[in-house]
Structure formats: structure tokens, C-alpha cells
């Protein structure tokens, strides 16, 4: 597992109407490689509002259709639930993800 990998998670939460949802791993690699049981992920939704905290993704990243990573909805997911690999972000999308995370978390450059 690496930062930028996309996984499909079954029954992502009690309030999510979908049976499964894609999530992008956003934790730093040191945490991912550690014995820590969870990683921080950003959900992927089919809607894109054009916010600076969203990253457009789609078939090039292993998804079925155009979608968006929503960095305002970060969640901690057990690594054990990240088993259904869907794809990965390109270097360009990694850069967009980093910028979107800075916006979502109000981190000044």
C-alpha cells in the first residue's frame, strides 16, 4: 500500500447509502509502512463541485467513471479494510492531491 492508492471499501459507514465507496490513501508513507493499524483516507464521490479541496479522478486512475476525491471528508480506516485495490494516482494527481489537502486543512505554503 502506498500514498495515492485507491481502494474500494465495502459498507464504508453506517450513514453512507452506498454498498461500497472508493477511498484514496493520503497518509504519509512512514505511517503506512508502520505497525499503526489505520491510515487517513479521502473519500471519492461521483460529484465534483469544483472546490479547490477536490481532485478530479476517473478511468485513468482505475475508477469506472469521472469522480472526485473530497479532501474535506478525511477519515481514518483500518488497513485491514483496504483490500480491494482499484488503482493509483499519477504523479500529476499526487501533486493535485497535496494542494487539495493544503486547502482542506488550511495549511499555508
Order of alpha helices (4+ residues) and beta strands (2+ residues): beta-beta-alpha-beta-beta-beta-beta-alpha
